[in-house]
Amino acid sequence: MTEGARQGRVARVRTRAGTGVRAGLRRARHGLALALQAGVAAGIAWFLAHDVIGRPTPFFAPIAAVITLASSVGQRARRTAELVLGVAIGIGIGDAIILLIGSGPWQIGLIVLLAVVVATAVGGGTPLVVQSASSAVLVATLTSTTGLPWTRFFDALVGGGVGLAVMTVLLPLNPLNVVRRAADPALRALADGLHQVGIGLAERNRDTIADALSHLRTAETSFAAFSSAVTAARENVAFAPARWRSRGALALYVDGANHITYALRNCRVMSRRADTALGDDEPIPEVLAVSVGLLGDAVDLLRQEWAKGVEPVAARERALRAATECGQAYEEGVGFSGGVIVAQVRTAATDILRASGIDYAEAPRLVRRAVGRPHSRRRKPGTRPTLGRPPT
């Protein structure tokens, strides 16, 4: 290996290491609020159970508090309640069985069986069943038979209650920050995928279209995280008075999350049809590629305006421009797949308008008018439209 190649490899390793360190610090910064919540909740739970109630070793109280907080991030309030109830059921059944018939291998099996049956009988989901069984095992294997019955049951209730109180009242996470962090990668992925599809259409490059489609399929994970964050944030704002001032800015995400997810699905359909159109060697008017790129601009502008907490006026304007451009494709001539692409552009533009806060019935009316109206500015013959990105 030459000296230059060796230095290049060292430089790449250093770059990757630096990137990894920065990513780790960023993740640690995002997790700091949760760590603070868990630490405070554990301390308060121990104080209440030990110093106020008088339990000598209430280790289940801080455990339940920490588990409640750690498992509730991004989940519904019902899941958190199931978690607390599961801990209580498992500990309560474990205490009762050990008190009556002692401990041993078959007693552990019986405790777990009863815990799962009871958790299922009360209508619990997977978190409740798993937590009931694991708490029962902890009681049966790590605790002694001394002590009053049901004491650890109440320790778990104290800890779970403290965890919920810290999460919703004392130190609630900022739901707007949580949603913004989840929305940003989802919207970026959709915008980038649309820009890539537009470029692929303009260059008649099926490989570019295939890469874009793969990118849009992968974005489904980011959109699922976005949806979960919106659900959790909605509940956080409802139960945490300190975060009520975030309702206005958060409403942009809450009201638009479903519609922008619909746009993702319509854009995937459009991408597959774009690949078919190129494979069938159909005519692809330049305005069709431009309209897809403008959709990507609209999504990127929506991301920026949501992040600023302002009404997404620019995103609406860009989505309507996309509809106008795709309407010109009919005049220039399209095949069957091209016609489907036009329809999907119109549908996605409607989704973006609805995500921006336009009324359910008004959005399609605006798109129809945009498709039917002539260009406000005609391009000179021979000029080539560009696939621009929105200003940042």
N, C-alpha and C positions, 0 to 999 in steps of 0.2 A: 504494500500500500504506500503510495507516495505521500510526501509531507502535506501537500495541499489537500489530498483526500482525507487524510487523518484530521487535519484542522477543520475541514468542513463537517466531518462527523461529530467532532467535539462541539462545534458551534451548534449543530442541530440538537445534540443531547442537552446542551445548556438551555437552548430555546424551549425545548419540551419541558425541562425541569422547571424553568421559570414560569411557564404557562401553568404547569400543575400546581406550583406553589400559590400563584395568584388565584387560581380556581379554588384551591383549598381555603385560602383566606376569605374569599368571597362567600363560600358556603358557611364558613364559621361565623362570618358577620351576620348572615341571614338566620343562622340558628341561635344567635346570642339571645334573642328575645325568648325563645322557647326554653333555653337553658336557665335564664333568669326566672321564668315562671316556675319551672320544675324545682329549682332550689328554694324559692320562697314557699311554694306549696308544701314541700317536704318538711321544712322547718315549722311552719304553722301547724301542719297535721300532727307532728310529734308533740308540739307544745300543748295543743288542745287535748290530745289523748292522754298524755303523760302528766302534765302539770295541772290541767283544769279538771279532766275527768278522773285522773288518779290511776291510770293503768301503769303497771310497773315497766313492762317492755312492749310497748305498742308498735312493733316494727311493721305490722301490716298497714298502719295508718299512712306513713310516708310512702310505702310501696304503692298503695292504691292511688295516692295523690299523683305520683309520678306517672304511673301507668295510664291514668285517666288523661293527663295532659299529653303524653307522648302519642297516644292512640287517637286523640280527638282532632289532630291537625288535619284539615282537609276532609273531615267526615261530618256527617250530620249529627245533630244533637241527639237523635235517637240512638246512634251508635255509641255515643259517650254514655248515655244512660244505661244501655245494654252492658257496657263494660263494667260500670260500677255495680250493677245488679248481679252480673256474673261473678265478680269477686265476692260479693256478699253471699251468694248462694253456695259457691264452692267452699268458702270458709265455714259457713253455718252448717252445712251437711257434714263436712269433715270433723268439726268439733263434736257434733251430736253422735256420729258413729263411733269415734274414738272413746267418747265418754261411756257409751253403752257397751261396746264389745271389744275395746282395746284396739291395738294397731298390729299390723302384720301384712303379708303379701295379699291374702284374700280380702282383708279389710280395705286395702288400698284400691283393689279392683272394684269392690262394692261401692266405695265412696265415689269413685270416678263415674261408675254406671249411674248412680242416683243423681249425681250432679248434672250429667248430660241429660238425663230424662227430665229432671225438673226444669232445666234451662229450655229444653225443647217444648215442654208443656206450657210454659208461660209465653210462648210465641217468639222466643229470641232467635236472632240470626246467628251467623257464624261467630262474631266477636263474643257474644254472650256465652255460647256453648264452649268455645275454646277457653275463655277466661274462667268459667265455672270449673271445668275439669282441671286446669292447671293450678288454680287456687286450692282446690281440694287435695291435689297431690302435695302441694307445699305444706298444708296443714298436717297431712298424714305422715309425712316423712321428715319434716324439719322442726316440728314442735313437739312438746311433751304433752302428756295427758293431764298435767296439773293445771289448775286455774278453773274459774267459773265457766260454765257453758255459755256460748254465744258472745264471749268477750271479744274474740278476734273478728267475729261478724260485725260488731259495732265499730271496731277499729277500722275495718274496711269502709264502712259507711262514712265515718268521720273523714278518712283520707279522700274518698271519692268526692264527698261534698266540698271539702277544701279545694280540691283540684278544679272542680266546676266553678267555684266562687272566684278563684284566682284567674281562671281563663276568661270569665265573662264580666267580672266586676273590678277586681283589684288591679290586675295587669293584663288587660286584654290586648292581643296582638292587633296591630293596625290592619284592618281588613283591606283597606285600599292598597297598601303596599303589597300585601299577599296576592291580591288579584292582579295588580300591575305586573308583578314578576311572573305570574302564570300566563297572562295574556300576551306579553311581549314576544316570547318565542313562537307562540301559536300564530299570531298575526304576521310576524316576519316570515315564517315558513310559507304561509299562504301567499303573501305578496311575492316572495322570491319565486315560488312555483309558477305563479301566473306570468311574471316577467319572463321566466325561462320558456314557458309555452309560447308566448308571443314571439320570442326570438326564434324558436324552433319553426313556427309557422312562416315567419318572414324569410328564413333561410332554407325552408323546406327540408329540414334536418330531422329525421325520425329519431335519431339517437338522443338529440336534445329533448325531444318530446318525451321519450321513454324515461330519461333522467328526471324530468320535471314531474312526471306521473309518480315515479318512485318517491320523490321528495314530498309530494302531496299525500301519498299514502302514509308515509312516516309521520306526517304532521298530525295524524289522528291521535297519537299519544299525547302530544302537546295540547290538543283541543280537549281531550278528556281531563287532563290536569286543570285546564282553564275552567271547565264546567264544575269540577269539584271545588275549586277555589272560590268560584262565585257562590255556590251553595253554602259553603262554610262561612264566607264573609257575610252573606245575607243573614244568617243566624247569629253571627257574632255581633252585628250591628243591632239586631233586634233585642239581644239580651244584655249588651254592654252599653250603659248610658254614656260612658266616656267616648264612645265611637259614634254616637248619633250624628255628630257634625259631618261625618264622612258620607252620609246617606246620599247627598246630591251627586257627588262625583262617582260614587259607587253605582248609582242607578244607571249610569251610562253603560257600564259593563253588564250589570244584571239584566237590563232590558235587551241588550244587544247580543248576549252570548249565544242564545239559541239560533238567532238568524245568521250570525257569521259562521256557525257550524253548518247550517244548511248551505251556505255559500261554498264552503269547502267541498261538500259532497257534490254539488252541481259542477264545480270546477274540475273535479276528478272525472266526472262523466264527459265533460267537454274535452279534457285532455285525451281520453281514450278515443273520442270521435276525431280529434285532430290527427292522431296517429293513423286512424283508418283512412281519413281523407288524403293524407300524403301517400299511404300505401296504395290507394286506388288512383293516384295521380289526378286528383280532382283539381280544378282551378281554385286557388287561394288568393282572393283579392288582398291587396296590401292593407286596406282598411280593417280587414278582419284581424290580422296580426296586431295592428295598432290598438284595436278595441280591447283585445285580451291584455295587452300591456297596460292600458289605461285602467283596467280592473285592478291589476296589481298596484298601480299608483293609488287607487281609491282605498284599498285595504291598508296600505302603508300610511296614508294620510289619516285614516280612521285610528290606527294605532297611536299616531302622534297626538291627535286631538283628544282621544280618550285619556292619554297620559297627562295632558295639560288640564283636563277637567273642563274643556270648552265644548260648545256645540259643534259637531263635526260638519260644518258647512262646506269646507273644501273637499271632504270625502264625498259628499253628496254630488257636488258639481262634477267631480272626476268620474263618478259612476254614471252620471247622465251623459257625459261626453262619450264614455265607452258605448252606451246604448246608441247614441247618435251615429258613431262610426260604424257599428255593426249593421245598422240599418242601411248604410250605403252599400254594404256587400251584396244585398239583393240586386241593386241596380247594376253592379259590375258583373254579376253572375257567379253563382255558387252551385255546387253539386248537392247530392243528398246529405252527405256528412257535413258539408259546409253550412247547409241550412240548419242542421242540428246544433252546430257550434253557435250560430247566431241566436238560436233559441236559448241555449244555455248561458250565453253572455247576458241576454235580457233577464233571465231568471236570476243569475248571480247579481246583476246590478240591482234588481228588486230586493234581494236579500240584504245587500249592503245598505240600501236606503232604509230598510226596516231596522237594521242594526243601528243606524245613525239616529233613529228616533222618529222616522216618518211613519204616519199612520198606515195600518195594514192595508186599507183600501186605496189610500192616496199613492203609495209607492208604485204599484203597477200602472196606475194612470199616468204618473209622471214619466215612467219608462216608455209607455206606448207613445206618449206625445214626443218624447225625445227621438224615438226611432222614426217617427213619421215626419218630423220637421226637417227642412233642408239645413245644410251647414250654414252657420252664421258667417263663416269665412271659407271661400272656395280656395282650394289649392291650385297653384298654377300647373299647367300641363307639364309632365316630366319631372316634377318634384317628388321626392320620396318622403313619406311620413316617417317620423322617428318614434322609437319606443323609449320615451323618456321616463325617468323616475321623478317622483315628487321631490320638491326641495325639502331639505331637512332643517 
